[in-house]
């Protein structure tokens, strides 16, 4: 009997969220200091996510990233509203309470339409521009999730049982070295 051998090169790297929190309506880091089971996103609350790129294979570079996608899980949905993704503009830590929430750029990196929001489902948004900027020297302070009209709860890394924490999926181009 002949044996068929098949080698598959891994073409994407999936990074778990390193830190996540949301802001209070008073504009401060949530007092649960990174232990909230969901991340609130309302017209007055933002979710903040950071990803550690330091352990990526050396073969992943700014010149060969073809796409980067942010994967989120909608734990609950009170009111649908477009979600916008922005680059965070200053350093922050989820375990620091009673400090101002980080700022974020006015420019939108990606948008998730309200029609795509359904409770207990995954959503995905292209964040290639932000990840490419980080690889090209921009400070990586993470991503902010905002809405003008919605009321959404996203799963956090501390929320076992409420969904799945955010993931960042980075895919290098077909000419990149295999990711092993």
C-alpha positions as CSV (number, residue, x, y, z in Angstrom):
1,X,0.0,0.0,0.0
2,X,1.4,3.4,-1.0
3,X,1.6,6.2,1.5
4,X,0.7,9.7,0.5
5,X,2.8,12.4,2.1
6,X,1.4,15.9,2.2
7,X,3.2,19.0,3.5
8,X,1.2,22.0,4.4
9,X,2.7,25.4,5.1
10,X,1.0,27.4,7.7
11,X,-0.1,30.6,5.9
12,X,-1.5,32.6,8.8
13,X,-0.5,33.5,12.3
14,X,-3.3,33.8,14.9
15,X,-2.5,36.0,17.9
16,X,-4.7,36.0,21.0
17,X,-5.5,39.3,22.6
18,X,-2.8,40.2,25.2
19,X,-4.9,42.8,27.1
20,X,-8.5,43.9,26.9
21,X,-10.7,46.3,28.8
22,X,-13.5,48.8,28.2
23,X,-14.0,52.3,29.4
24,X,-16.6,53.5,31.7
25,X,-19.2,56.2,30.8
26,X,-16.9,58.6,32.7
27,X,-14.1,57.9,30.3
28,X,-11.9,55.8,32.6
29,X,-10.5,52.3,32.4
30,X,-13.1,49.9,33.7
31,X,-12.5,49.2,37.4
32,X,-12.5,45.4,36.9
33,X,-8.9,45.9,35.8
34,X,-9.0,43.4,32.9
35,X,-11.3,40.9,34.6
36,X,-14.6,41.9,33.1
37,X,-16.3,39.0,31.4
38,X,-17.5,41.2,28.5
39,X,-16.3,44.4,26.9
40,X,-19.0,47.1,26.7
41,X,-19.3,49.1,23.5
42,X,-21.9,51.9,23.6
43,X,-22.0,55.6,22.5
44,X,-20.1,56.4,25.8
45,X,-18.0,53.2,26.3
46,X,-15.2,51.8,24.2
47,X,-13.5,48.5,24.1
48,X,-9.7,48.4,23.9
49,X,-7.6,45.5,22.7
50,X,-3.8,45.0,22.5
51,X,-1.9,42.3,20.7
52,X,1.8,41.4,21.3
53,X,3.5,41.2,17.9
54,X,7.0,40.4,19.4
55,X,6.6,36.6,19.0
56,X,5.8,36.6,15.3
57,X,8.0,34.6,13.1
58,X,10.8,36.7,11.4
59,X,9.2,35.8,8.0
60,X,6.3,38.1,8.8
61,X,7.2,41.6,7.6
62,X,5.4,44.8,6.6
63,X,6.2,44.1,2.9
64,X,4.6,40.6,2.9
65,X,1.4,41.1,4.9
66,X,-1.5,40.5,2.6
67,X,-4.2,40.8,5.2
68,X,-4.9,41.1,8.9
69,X,-8.3,40.4,10.4
70,X,-9.7,41.2,13.8
71,X,-12.0,38.4,15.0
72,X,-14.5,39.3,17.8
73,X,-17.3,37.4,19.4
74,X,-20.6,39.2,20.1
75,X,-21.7,38.0,23.6
76,X,-24.9,40.0,23.6
77,X,-26.6,42.7,21.6
78,X,-28.9,45.2,23.1
79,X,-29.0,47.7,20.2
80,X,-27.4,47.2,16.9
81,X,-25.1,50.0,15.6
82,X,-22.1,50.2,13.3
83,X,-18.9,49.4,15.1
84,X,-15.8,51.3,14.1
85,X,-12.2,50.2,14.8
86,X,-9.5,52.8,15.5
87,X,-5.8,52.8,16.3
88,X,-5.2,53.6,20.0
89,X,-2.9,56.6,20.4
90,X,-1.3,56.1,23.8
91,X,-0.1,53.4,26.1
92,X,-2.5,51.7,28.6
93,X,-2.7,48.6,30.8
94,X,-5.9,46.7,31.6
95,X,-4.9,46.3,35.2
96,X,-4.7,50.1,35.9
97,X,-8.0,51.4,37.3
98,X,-9.2,55.0,37.8
99,X,-7.1,56.4,35.0
100,X,-8.3,58.0,31.8
101,X,-9.1,55.6,29.0
102,X,-6.6,55.7,26.2
103,X,-7.2,58.0,23.2
104,X,-7.7,56.7,19.7
105,X,-7.4,58.1,16.2
106,X,-10.3,59.8,14.5
107,X,-9.5,57.8,11.4
108,X,-11.4,54.6,11.0
109,X,-9.3,51.4,10.3
110,X,-12.4,49.2,9.7
111,X,-16.1,49.1,10.1
112,X,-18.5,46.4,11.1
113,X,-22.0,47.2,9.8
114,X,-24.9,47.0,12.3
115,X,-26.6,44.4,10.1
116,X,-23.7,42.0,10.7
117,X,-24.1,42.1,14.5
118,X,-25.9,39.1,15.9
119,X,-25.7,37.9,19.5
120,X,-23.7,34.7,20.0
121,X,-21.8,35.0,16.7
122,X,-18.4,35.9,15.4
123,X,-17.7,39.1,13.5
124,X,-14.6,39.9,11.5
125,X,-13.1,43.2,10.3
126,X,-10.1,43.9,8.1
127,X,-7.4,45.8,10.1
128,X,-4.6,45.3,7.6
129,X,-3.9,49.0,7.5
130,X,-3.3,49.2,11.3
131,X,-1.1,46.1,11.4
132,X,0.9,47.3,8.4
133,X,1.4,50.7,10.2
134,X,2.7,48.9,13.3
135,X,5.2,46.9,11.2
136,X,6.3,50.1,9.5
137,X,7.2,51.8,12.8
138,X,3.9,53.2,14.2
139,X,3.4,52.7,17.9
140,X,1.4,49.6,18.6
141,X,-1.0,50.6,21.4
142,X,-3.7,48.4,20.2
143,X,-7.2,48.9,18.8
144,X,-10.3,50.7,20.0
145,X,-13.8,49.5,19.2
146,X,-16.4,52.3,19.2
147,X,-20.0,52.9,18.2
148,X,-22.2,56.0,17.8
149,X,-25.5,54.3,18.4
150,X,-25.1,50.7,19.4
151,X,-25.1,48.8,22.7
152,X,-22.9,45.7,22.2
153,X,-21.1,43.3,24.6
154,X,-18.0,41.6,23.1
155,X,-16.4,38.6,24.8
156,X,-13.2,39.3,26.8
157,X,-10.3,37.0,27.6
158,X,-11.5,36.8,31.2
159,X,-15.0,35.8,30.2
160,X,-14.9,32.0,29.9
161,X,-18.5,31.0,29.2
162,X,-19.5,34.3,27.6
163,X,-17.8,33.7,24.2
164,X,-14.4,33.7,22.7
165,X,-11.7,36.4,23.2
166,X,-10.5,38.6,20.4
167,X,-8.0,37.2,17.9
168,X,-5.8,38.9,15.4
169,X,-5.2,36.8,12.2
170,X,-2.2,37.9,10.1
171,X,-1.7,36.4,6.7
172,X,1.6,36.9,4.8
173,X,1.5,36.8,1.0
174,X,2.0,33.6,-1.1
175,X,5.7,34.5,-1.8
176,X,6.5,34.7,2.0
177,X,8.5,32.0,3.6
178,X,6.3,29.3,5.2
179,X,5.4,30.0,8.9
180,X,6.6,27.0,10.8
